[in-house]
Amino acid sequence: MVLKLFYKFVQMEREYYIQIEDCDKLSSRPSIISLYYRTFDELKKKDVLIKVEVYSDKFFISYDAIRVYFKSYALENARKK
């Protein structure tokens, strides 16, 4: 069994999590990354368009890859398992 570590985004419409290893892959070029969220009995994923910028410590996320509108979100400090 592989243990995956996650960071939680704050102030999003629901509790979304990103894998720590995915954070290292991000650049200023938008890419599709899976974010995870919890339901009552399982962990589900949602693909989003995400990028980072050198001038900000936040992540820029667009929920729709066709109608791109980026909103900035920060990560919570605590790690989740």
BELVENQUI-V861174 format. One line per field, one symbol per residue. ss: DSSP state (H for helix, E for strand, - for the rest). burial: I if it has 16 or more other ideal C-beta (glycine too) atoms within 10 Angstrom, else O. Layout:
BEGIN
ss = ???
burial = ???
END
This chain:
BEGIN
ss = -----EEEE------EEEEHHHH-------EEEEEEEE----EEEEEEEEEE------EEEE--------EEE-EEEEEE-
burial = OOOOOIIIIOOOOOOIIIIOOOOOOIOOOIOOIOIIOOOOOOOOOOOIIIIIOOOOOOIIIIIOOOOOOOOOIOIOOOOOO
END
